[in-house]
Amino acid sequence: MGEESFLGKLYKMVWSRVGGKPFTEVTREEQTKAPLLFMLIFAGLGILLFRFAGRNWWKVLLVFAFGVVVGHIFW
């Protein structure tokens, strides 16, 4: 017990050099400082995803909706 996995050690090594906090905290702080920027980034990514999905857009939408539900259950 107490033994950390390789990925856990790698993650901790990277975030300790980036800012000393996990990426989720850094992202949350940045998002509160510039919410419009993040909205534009995600809207652009959504448009790109829609363009690449083509006729399968509804499958992408279902996967996204599943991810939102699962994310809220395990938050």
URZIQUI-V781954 format. One record per residue. N is the residue number from 1. RES is the residue in one letter. PSI is psi in degrees with one decimal (none if undefined). Layout:
n:N res:RES psi:PSI
n:N res:RES psi:PSI
//
This chain:
n:1 res:M psi:148.0
n:2 res:G psi:-7.1
n:3 res:E psi:126.6
n:4 res:E psi:146.3
n:5 res:S psi:167.0
n:6 res:F psi:-44.7
n:7 res:L psi:-36.8
n:8 res:G psi:-42.6
n:9 res:K psi:-41.6
n:10 res:L psi:-45.1
n:11 res:Y psi:-46.7
n:12 res:K psi:-38.5
n:13 res:M psi:-42.9
n:14 res:V psi:-48.8
n:15 res:W psi:-22.1
n:16 res:S psi:-27.3
n:17 res:R psi:-26.6
n:18 res:V psi:-41.8
n:19 res:G psi:0.2
n:20 res:G psi:6.5
n:21 res:K psi:156.3
n:22 res:P psi:154.0
n:23 res:F psi:-31.3
n:24 res:T psi:-39.6
n:25 res:E psi:-42.2
n:26 res:V psi:-45.3
n:27 res:T psi:-43.0
n:28 res:R psi:-41.9
n:29 res:E psi:-42.8
n:30 res:E psi:-37.0
n:31 res:Q psi:-35.7
n:32 res:T psi:-25.2
n:33 res:K psi:-36.4
n:34 res:A psi:70.9
n:35 res:P psi:-33.6
n:36 res:L psi:-39.7
n:37 res:L psi:-45.1
n:38 res:F psi:-36.5
n:39 res:M psi:-41.1
n:40 res:L psi:-40.1
n:41 res:I psi:-49.2
n:42 res:F psi:-33.0
n:43 res:A psi:-42.8
n:44 res:G psi:-42.3
n:45 res:L psi:-37.9
n:46 res:G psi:-41.6
n:47 res:I psi:-43.9
n:48 res:L psi:-43.0
n:49 res:L psi:-42.0
n:50 res:F psi:-41.2
n:51 res:R psi:-40.0
n:52 res:F psi:-28.4
n:53 res:A psi:-33.9
n:54 res:G psi:-124.1
n:55 res:R psi:-13.6
n:56 res:N psi:24.0
n:57 res:W psi:-34.1
n:58 res:W psi:-30.4
n:59 res:K psi:-41.4
n:60 res:V psi:-41.8
n:61 res:L psi:-40.8
n:62 res:L psi:-41.7
n:63 res:V psi:-41.6
n:64 res:F psi:-45.2
n:65 res:A psi:-41.1
n:66 res:F psi:-42.3
n:67 res:G psi:-38.7
n:68 res:V psi:-45.0
n:69 res:V psi:-48.5
n:70 res:V psi:-40.7
n:71 res:G psi:-37.9
n:72 res:H psi:-32.0
n:73 res:I psi:-41.7
n:74 res:F psi:10.8
n:75 res:W psi:none
//
